Amino acid sequence: MKIDRLIAIMNYLLRHGRTSAQKLAEEFEVSVRTIVRDMETLGQAGIPIQSTCGADGGYSIMDTYVMDRKLISREDHDHIITALYALLSAYADKSVEHTMDKLLPIYAHADAEESCHQSGALPVRAVQLDFSVASEDRGINESIRILENAIRQRRIVAFRYTNNENVVKQMEVEPVRLEFKWYNWYLIAFHSGHQDYCMFKLVRMEEITVLEKENTANHEERDIVLRDERKVITVTLRGHESIRSKCREYLNGEIMEEFENGDFVFRFCAPESEVYWYGVILSFGNNATILEPQSVIDRILATCDEVQKHYEKMSNE
């Protein structure tokens, strides 16, 4: 809508200072002529727009102009901006940038605001959340784009999915929302066959197609109940002092007992079928000894036996 674009342009100028009409046209994906008309509209609405000619010319808003900041407190503003920066780090989208442009100038001290206008710099935030790991995979980014469009259009999607047991199935579901958690992107969707909500890891989804079929229902937040069918086990190990920090960092558990020689007993819970925690334990080598359950001990023994036989076979060939 035009009013949304006008607000976004106004905030963009407050944040970035003087900007050429061409740059604004590219940023908001409209023509230069449209930008010129938008500037006239803002001026008629009482916004002090300044127009400068020449090679370094462009549009700007007078430094004395300050937006109304009564709606939210400074603390509210900082929380929102921190959340937006976190979203932007994980999800590169123009709409998020434009939302940022709307909010950044609203609650800034005059000195900091003037400094931002002059240098283009942003004030330092006390807390910063960086989820850029979520946007490193280009294939995942494309899947996000497809699924987001399907969610907005309320269209059913089809895809090939490989589950934890390495079983491949063809799926048709009603996409509800995308989530980034546990260092991965997930799709929350309604499976009409099961009449239940399910979670799918995007990295395991292939050949995603948006179908012409519409969702069977309007899904509301209160209706979404996810049932985790993965079997969760409790693992207890005795570790050498050299792996203490790694256990706390990678296994998300707690130290149950400590010994004079630096050894410790560590306990954590994890889905039995997931491979991450198991790989971490294997990387510890003989610095970690599983105490329970016996199923994990048997699994490690079987893995080590298979690896040893594999390399023995290679050396004999």
C-alpha positions in Angstrom: 0.0 0.0 0.0 1.1 3.6 -0.7 0.8 4.7 2.9 3.1 1.9 4.0 5.6 2.9 1.4 5.5 6.5 2.4 6.1 5.6 6.1 8.9 3.3 5.1 10.5 6.0 2.9 10.3 8.6 5.6 12.0 6.3 8.1 14.6 5.3 5.6 15.5 8.9 5.1 15.6 9.5 8.9 18.0 6.6 9.2 20.2 7.0 6.1 20.1 10.7 5.5 20.3 12.2 2.0 19.5 9.6 -0.6 19.1 9.9 -4.4 15.7 9.3 -6.1 17.3 6.4 -8.0 18.5 4.7 -4.9 15.1 5.1 -3.3 13.4 3.7 -6.4 15.7 0.6 -6.3 15.2 0.1 -2.6 11.4 0.2 -2.7 11.1 -1.3 -6.2 9.2 1.5 -7.8 10.0 4.0 -10.6 11.9 7.3 -10.0 8.7 9.2 -11.0 6.8 7.4 -8.2 9.5 8.5 -5.7 9.2 12.1 -6.9 5.4 12.0 -6.3 5.9 10.3 -2.9 8.3 13.2 -1.9 5.6 15.7 -2.9 3.0 13.8 -0.9 5.2 13.7 2.2 5.9 17.4 1.9 2.1 18.1 1.6 1.6 16.1 4.8 4.0 18.4 6.7 7.1 16.3 6.6 10.1 18.7 6.1 11.5 17.1 2.9 14.7 18.7 1.5 15.7 18.3 -2.1 19.3 18.9 -3.1 20.6 19.0 -6.7 23.9 18.0 -8.1 26.1 14.8 -8.2 25.6 14.3 -4.4 22.0 15.4 -4.4 18.9 13.7 -3.3 16.2 13.8 -0.7 16.5 14.2 3.0 14.5 15.2 6.1 15.5 18.2 8.1 17.7 17.3 11.1 15.3 19.1 13.4 12.4 16.7 12.6 11.8 14.1 15.4 9.1 11.5 15.2 6.6 11.0 18.0 8.2 8.6 20.5 5.4 8.4 23.1 4.0 5.1 22.0 6.8 3.0 23.3 9.5 3.4 25.9 13.2 3.4 25.2 13.4 -0.1 26.7 10.5 -1.3 24.5 12.2 0.1 21.5 15.6 -1.6 22.2 13.9 -4.9 22.7 12.1 -4.6 19.3 15.2 -3.5 17.5 17.2 -6.4 19.0 14.6 -8.9 17.9 14.5 -7.4 14.4 18.3 -7.6 14.0 18.1 -11.2 15.1 15.4 -11.9 12.5 17.4 -10.0 9.8 20.5 -12.1 10.6 18.6 -15.3 10.0 16.2 -14.2 7.3 17.3 -11.8 4.6 14.1 -10.0 3.5 13.4 -6.5 2.3 10.3 -6.2 4.4 12.3 -6.8 7.6 14.7 -4.0 6.5 11.8 -1.7 5.9 10.3 -2.5 9.3 13.7 -1.6 10.8 13.8 1.7 9.0 10.4 2.5 10.4 11.4 1.8 14.0 15.1 2.8 14.3 14.6 6.6 14.3 11.6 6.6 16.7 13.4 6.5 20.0 17.0 7.6 19.8 18.7 10.3 21.9 19.1 13.5 19.9 22.9 13.3 20.0 22.9 9.7 18.9 20.3 10.4 16.2 22.3 13.3 14.8 25.4 11.2 14.8 23.6 8.4 12.9 22.3 10.9 10.3 25.8 12.4 9.8 27.9 9.2 9.6 25.3 6.5 8.8 26.4 4.6 11.9 24.0 2.9 14.3 24.2 3.1 18.1 25.7 0.2 19.9 23.1 -2.3 21.3 23.6 -3.8 24.8 22.4 -7.2 23.5 22.8 -8.7 20.1 21.5 -12.0 18.7 23.2 -13.4 15.7 21.4 -16.2 13.9 23.4 -15.8 10.6 24.0 -19.6 10.6 20.4 -19.9 9.6 20.9 -18.2 6.3 24.2 -19.8 5.2 22.6 -22.5 3.0 21.3 -21.1 -0.3 19.1 -24.1 -0.9 17.4 -23.6 2.5 16.9 -19.9 1.7 15.1 -20.9 -1.5 13.0 -23.4 0.4 12.0 -20.7 2.9 11.0 -18.4 0.1 8.7 -21.1 -1.5 7.2 -22.1 1.8 6.6 -18.6 3.0 4.7 -17.8 -0.2 2.6 -21.0 0.3 1.9 -20.0 3.9 0.7 -16.6 2.9 -1.4 -18.0 0.0 -2.7 -20.8 2.3 -1.8 -23.4 -0.3 -0.9 -27.1 0.3 2.7 -28.1 -0.5 4.1 -31.4 -1.6 7.7 -32.6 -1.0 9.8 -35.7 -0.6 10.9 -36.2 3.0 13.6 -38.3 4.6 13.0 -39.0 8.3 15.4 -39.9 11.1 15.2 -43.6 10.2 16.3 -42.7 6.6 12.9 -43.6 5.3 11.8 -41.5 2.3 8.1 -40.6 1.9 6.1 -38.3 -0.4 4.2 -35.8 1.7 1.3 -33.3 1.2 0.7 -30.9 4.1 -0.8 -27.6 4.9 2.1 -25.3 5.9 1.4 -23.1 8.9 4.7 -21.4 9.9 8.5 -21.6 9.7 10.6 -21.9 12.8 14.4 -21.7 13.4 15.3 -23.8 16.4 18.1 -26.2 17.5 20.3 -24.6 14.7 17.9 -25.7 12.0 14.9 -24.4 10.0 11.7 -26.3 10.5 8.2 -26.3 8.9 5.2 -26.6 11.1 2.4 -28.1 9.0 -1.0 -29.8 9.4 -1.2 -33.3 8.0 -4.9 -33.9 7.0 -4.4 -37.6 6.9 -3.3 -37.8 10.5 -5.4 -34.8 11.5 -2.5 -33.5 13.5 0.3 -30.9 13.3 3.8 -32.1 12.4 7.3 -30.7 12.3 9.6 -31.2 9.3 13.3 -30.2 9.1 13.8 -28.2 5.9 17.2 -29.7 5.2 15.4 -33.1 4.8 12.8 -31.7 2.4 13.3 -32.1 -1.4 11.4 -31.1 -4.5 9.1 -28.7 -2.7 6.0 -27.8 -4.8 3.2 -25.4 -4.1 -0.1 -27.1 -5.2 -3.2 -25.4 -6.5 -5.2 -27.0 -3.6 -6.0 -24.6 -0.7 -5.8 -25.4 3.0 -8.7 -27.3 4.5 -8.9 -24.9 7.5 -7.8 -21.6 8.9 -5.1 -22.6 11.4 -4.8 -20.6 14.6 -1.9 -20.5 17.1 -4.0 -22.0 19.9 -4.7 -25.1 17.7 -1.1 -26.0 17.1 0.0 -28.7 19.4 3.1 -30.6 18.4 3.6 -34.1 19.7 7.3 -35.1 19.7 7.2 -38.9 19.0 11.0 -39.2 19.3 12.1 -41.4 22.2 14.1 -39.4 24.7 16.8 -41.1 26.8 18.9 -40.0 29.7 22.6 -40.6 29.3 25.2 -40.6 32.1 28.9 -40.6 31.5 32.1 -40.2 33.4 34.4 -37.7 31.8 38.0 -36.6 32.0 38.5 -33.0 33.1 39.7 -32.1 29.6 36.2 -32.5 28.2 34.3 -30.7 31.0 33.6 -27.5 29.0 32.7 -29.4 25.9 30.1 -31.5 27.7 28.5 -28.4 29.1 28.7 -26.6 25.7 27.5 -29.4 23.4 25.4 -31.8 25.5 23.3 -29.4 27.5 23.2 -31.3 30.7 24.6 -31.0 34.2 27.5 -32.2 36.3 26.2 -34.6 38.9 29.4 -35.5 40.8 33.1 -34.4 40.8 36.2 -36.3 41.8 39.5 -35.2 43.3 41.4 -36.1 40.1 39.3 -33.7 38.0 37.0 -36.4 36.6 33.2 -35.8 36.7 29.9 -37.5 36.2 27.7 -35.8 33.6 24.0 -36.4 32.8 21.9 -35.2 29.8 18.7 -36.0 28.0 18.5 -36.3 24.2 16.4 -37.9 21.4 17.7 -41.4 21.0 17.6 -41.3 17.2 19.4 -38.0 16.8 23.0 -38.2 15.7 24.5 -35.0 17.0 25.0 -35.9 20.6 26.2 -39.4 19.7 28.8 -37.9 17.4 30.0 -35.6 20.2 30.5 -38.5 22.5 32.4 -40.5 19.9 34.7 -37.4 19.4 35.6 -37.6 23.1 37.3 -41.0 22.5 38.5 -42.6 25.7 38.1 -39.4 27.7 34.4 -40.3 28.1 33.0 -43.5 29.5 29.2 -44.2 29.3 27.8 -45.4 32.5 24.2 -45.8 31.4 22.0 -46.7 29.5 23.4 -50.0 28.3 21.9 -49.4 24.8 24.3 -46.5 24.2 27.2 -48.6 25.4 26.2 -51.4 23.0 25.8 -48.8 20.2 29.3 -47.4 20.7 30.8 -50.9 20.8 29.1 -51.8 17.6 30.2 -48.6 15.9 33.8 -49.0 16.9 33.8 -52.7 15.8 32.4 -51.7 12.4 34.9 -48.8 12.0 37.8 -51.1 12.9 36.7 -53.8 10.5 36.3 -51.2 7.7 39.9 -49.9 8.1 41.3 -53.4 8.5 39.6 -54.3 5.2 41.0 -51.2 3.5 44.5 -52.0 4.7 44.3 -55.6 3.3 43.1 -54.5 -0.1 
